[in-house]
Amino acid sequence: MQNTLTNAAMLKRFTFAALCLASPLVAEDAAPEALDELAVEEHFATTDVILETTMGEIVIALETQRAPITSANFLRYVEEGRFDGTVFYRAMPLEWGDQPNGLIQGGTQWDPELVLPGIAHEPTNLTGISHTRGAISMAMEEPGTANGDFSIMLGDQTGLDANPASDNPVWQSGYAVFGYVIQGMDVVEAIHAAPVDPEKGEGWMRGQMLAAPVVIVEARRADEE
């Protein structure tokens, strides 16, 4: 199982997009109705999903408005039970930046009985969202191949965002962020800190595979509770 996320370049490339707030001058001068309109424009529709793991719950706000294709794909996996029983299997460390840094990766591991066809790519320069702490991003080999594997960032890794100036087609498009962890970053950090097997993994993934993968017991929409 090869994945571009294992590429050496990822070690250099892998914020919460800040909401635009009215400036003090706008806040002073605008009528109440105008302020209400500004407030509406600052927020984007999201759908919360709960990943119940053997180490605790992770709650993710999927960017259903800004990344509709990728979010709909993830929701389909959730609603059809395709993530239930899958695992977080990888913990990649990065030595730079605030610690802990790196990512965890999980999902279907390209199981032919679980994966759905690849989806159209939604680059970050079009969605306006970024690989910052807590971002969830699709794993892929090249744009258009993402299906049922994903990563969660422990720190800001904006080098994974789209870079239209790059000579490399993959990095021109970057990876697709489609949501953010809103609860359970302590669980993400605990998974990242779990022991790895130094003999497991191929290529750049060697030494990044969890010795005891963390099971996603159930993935479900929060609004179903």
N, C-alpha and C positions, 0 to 999 in steps of 0.2 A: 504494500500500500504506500504509494508515493504521494506526497502532498507538498505543494509549493510552500506551505508554512514551514517546512523543514529545510528550506533552502538557506544557504549561508547568509544570503542577503537579508533574511528575516531578522537575524540577530541585530541588524542595524535599523530595520524597518518595522518591525512589529513593535477630551475636555468636554467632558460633557460639554456639548455646544451651549455656550451661554445664551440665555434668553435676552433679547434686546429690550432694555427698559427705557421708559421715557426719561429724557434728560430733565434736570430740575427746571429749566426754562419752559419746556413743554408742559411739565406738570403744573407750573404756576399758571400758565396762560390758557390751557385748554379747558373747554367746558366739560362738565362731568360726563356728558354723553360721549364726547371725543375720547376721554380717558377710558371709558368702558370699551370702546372699540379698540383702542391700543392694547388693552389688557387681553382681549380675545385674540389679537394677532400674535401675542407673545407665546401662546400655548399651542402645542400640536397634539393631535389625537394619539393616544397610546392605548395598548391593551396589556394588562399585567398577566404574566404567566408564572406559576410556581413550579420550580424543580425541587421535588422532595428527594433528597439524597440520604445515603446512610451516614452522612456527617452533618446533616441539617438541611434547612430549606434555603433556597436562593430564589428571590423574587426579581423578575426581569420585566421592565416596561418596554414592550415592543413598539417601535416607532411606525405604527401602522399608517400614519399620514405621510411622513417624510420618506420612508422606505417601504412602500406598500407591497412590492413584489416579494422582497426577502422576508418581511414579517408574515405575509400570508403563507409562504412556504413553511416557515417555522411553526405557525399555528396549525397547519395541516398535519405536520408530524405529531404535534401535541394532541390534537383532537382524534387522530386515528391510532393513538397509543404506540406510535413507532419509537418513541424515546423510552418508554417504560421498560426497565430491565437493561438498558444500555448503560454505559459507564463513562466517567471521566477517566481517561487513561494516560494522559500526558501532563507533565508539569515542567515547563521550560523556564529556567531562571535567566535573568539578566543581571549582570553585576553592576551596571551603571544606574544612576538615578536614585530616587528614594526607594528604600527597601521595605517590604519585599517587592520585587519587580519581575516581570515576565508575563506568563500566561498559563492558563490551564486549557486543555482541549478535551472535548468529549463528543458523544453522539453515536451514530450508527456504525462507524468504522467501515463504511462502504459495504455493509452486509447486503447482498443482492435481494434478500427477502424483506429488507426494510427501506432501502433507498428509493427515492422518487427521481424522476428525470431532473437534470440540472436546470437552473433557473437563469433568467436574464440578469445581468449584472447591474447593480445600482451603485455607481461610484460615489465616494464621499463628496467630491466637488459638486455633484448635482443634488445630493440629499442634504448637504449642509451639516452633517454629523461627523464625528471624528473618533479616532482610536485613543480615547483617554481612559483614565482609571474607571473600571466597571463596565466598559464597552463590551458588547457581545458582537462578534464578527464571524462571517462565514469562512470556513476552510474551503480551499479549492485548488485545482491544479492550474487553471487559467480561467479568465472571465467567461461565465456561462456554464461552468461545470459544478458550481456549488450545489450541494444537496442536503445531506443530513449530518454534517459534522461542523462544529463551531468552536470558537475560542472565546475566553473571557480575559480581558486585560487586567493585570494587577496594578499597572502604572501607565502613565501617558506614553503611548508608542505611536505618535502621529506620523512617523515615517512610513507606516502602513497605509496611510491615506492615499488617495489618488494624486498622482503627480503628472499632469499632462505634458510637462516639459521633458519627462524622461524619455530616453531612447528605447527603453525596454517596454514592450506592449503591456506586460503584466503590471509593471509599476506605474505606467500611465494611468491604468484603471485602479490600481491599488486593491485593497480588500473592502468588502461591503459591511459596514457597521449597520446594525438594524435595531439596536436597543441598548439599554443600560441596566445594570444591577441597581435596584433601589432598596433592597434589603438582603442581608446575608453576605456582605463582603467578608465578614469574619469566616464564613464557611468556605468561600473562595480561597482565602489565604490559608486556611487549614488544609484544604486539598492540595494547594501548591506546596505546602511544607511537608506533605506526607512522604515517606521513604520511596526512593526510586530504585529500580534494579539496574545496576551498572552494566549488565550484560544484555539488557533488552533494548530494542530499537535498532533501526538501520540508519546509516549515514549520520546526519546531524541530529537525528532523534535518539541516537544511542546515549543511554544514561539519563534520558528524560521520561522514560516510561515508568508509571507508578508500579511499585512492587505488588501492591494490592489495589487494583482499580476501584474507584468509588462509584457505587451503583446509583443510577438515577432510578429510584424506586417507582416514581410516578411523575409525569409532567401533566399539568392541568391549568386551565384558565382560572384566574382568581375569581372572576365573576360567576363561576359555577358553584362557589362555596356558599 
